[in-house]
Amino acid sequence: MGKKFMISCDEATSICDKNQYGEASSWDKIRLNFHLLLCKHCKAYSNQNHLITKMLGKYLKACDGSKHLTLEEKKELEKKLNKQLDK
Amino acid sequence: MSDIKKHTLNPDKWIDLYADYLFNYAITRIDNQDLAKDLVQETFFSGIKGKDNFRGQASERTWLISILKRKIIDHYRKINSAKGKKEVRMSFFTDGERKGSWLEECVPQTWGNDAEKEIENNELKGALERCINSLPEKYRIVFLLKTVQNYETDEICNELDISSSNLWVIIHRARVQLRKCLEDNWFNK
């Protein structure tokens, strides 16, 4: 993401987002941390972003494999499928 | 292992065996009940139409998933190229002297000291879901694949035919909007 050392808030938060997935480069992280020393808005963003990542981790476990088609939906689907098979 | 098992297709049993599996697969990727249902149906139809192309090397399930995958990509392409598609709000100045700085109304506010404890609150889950659902579809799909399904970046780029820089822009915008939504609807309500 470019070579310059001073980055904008937009760039800093982009790196911060990438970092939530462990995919920011070392150079990016250095620039981010320097930016965070100077910018309290992005510092707040960074703290809250970590919190959101934690929340999403909880949420992820909560919704695994819970979706099903209803019996009616399956019957409906079966009818349509049988029609196709008969063609 | 002398005899290599050849897989066969039994469309009569597809609904019992795979409907839920395919539905789950689709809904975790596109996050839309009705659309997921339609895609499962279309997958079965395509499977029937193309059953002569089945060589029996992969399992029936794998084969059906590969059909569904294509349909998901097609769907993503469609929403990505649709005219008048919903976009996320801008959060930063896009040009001028302050380019890249926070827009006044989007500046992150303080969440208070209890924010850390708040994430244990079960009602927060509902707020989080609502905020995710409020993301435009194009953003929501990529965000969920990366964050909830834990897909590799390369995998998403391949599956949805986007570049990695494109992916990170999408993730960035999604997360900026998500943070703001949680702030407005939960933390600083």
Chai-1 contact restraints between the chains, C-beta under 6 A:
chainA,res_idxA,chainB,res_idxB,connection_type,confidence,min_distance_angstrom,max_distance_angstrom,comment,restraint_id
A,S8,B,G100,contact,1.0,0.0,6.0,A-B,restraint_1
A,C9,B,G100,contact,1.0,0.0,6.0,A-B,restraint_2
A,C9,B,S101,contact,1.0,0.0,6.0,A-B,restraint_3
A,C9,B,W102,contact,1.0,0.0,6.0,A-B,restraint_4
A,D10,B,F92,contact,1.0,0.0,6.0,A-B,restraint_5
A,D10,B,G100,contact,1.0,0.0,6.0,A-B,restraint_6
A,S14,B,H172,contact,1.0,0.0,6.0,A-B,restraint_7
A,D17,B,I171,contact,1.0,0.0,6.0,A-B,restraint_8
A,D17,B,H172,contact,1.0,0.0,6.0,A-B,restraint_9
A,D17,B,R175,contact,1.0,0.0,6.0,A-B,restraint_10
A,K18,B,W168,contact,1.0,0.0,6.0,A-B,restraint_11
A,H41,B,W102,contact,1.0,0.0,6.0,A-B,restraint_12
A,H41,B,V107,contact,1.0,0.0,6.0,A-B,restraint_13
A,H41,B,P108,contact,1.0,0.0,6.0,A-B,restraint_14
A,A44,B,P108,contact,1.0,0.0,6.0,A-B,restraint_15
A,Y45,B,P108,contact,1.0,0.0,6.0,A-B,restraint_16
A,Q48,B,R179,contact,1.0,0.0,6.0,A-B,restraint_17
A,K54,B,I119,contact,1.0,0.0,6.0,A-B,restraint_18
A,M55,B,I119,contact,1.0,0.0,6.0,A-B,restraint_19
A,M55,B,L128,contact,1.0,0.0,6.0,A-B,restraint_20
A,L56,B,T147,contact,1.0,0.0,6.0,A-B,restraint_21
A,Y59,B,L128,contact,1.0,0.0,6.0,A-B,restraint_22
A,L60,B,V148,contact,1.0,0.0,6.0,A-B,restraint_23
A,K67,B,N24,contact,1.0,0.0,6.0,A-B,restraint_24
A,K67,B,I27,contact,1.0,0.0,6.0,A-B,restraint_25
A,H68,B,D20,contact,1.0,0.0,6.0,A-B,restraint_26
A,L69,B,A19,contact,1.0,0.0,6.0,A-B,restraint_27
A,L69,B,F23,contact,1.0,0.0,6.0,A-B,restraint_28
A,K74,B,I15,contact,1.0,0.0,6.0,A-B,restraint_29
A,K74,B,A19,contact,1.0,0.0,6.0,A-B,restraint_30
A,L77,B,I15,contact,1.0,0.0,6.0,A-B,restraint_31
A,L77,B,Q41,contact,1.0,0.0,6.0,A-B,restraint_32
A,E78,B,I15,contact,1.0,0.0,6.0,A-B,restraint_33
A,L81,B,F44,contact,1.0,0.0,6.0,A-B,restraint_34
A,Q84,B,F45,contact,1.0,0.0,6.0,A-B,restraint_35
A,Q84,B,I48,contact,1.0,0.0,6.0,A-B,restraint_36
A,L85,B,P11,contact,1.0,0.0,6.0,A-B,restraint_37
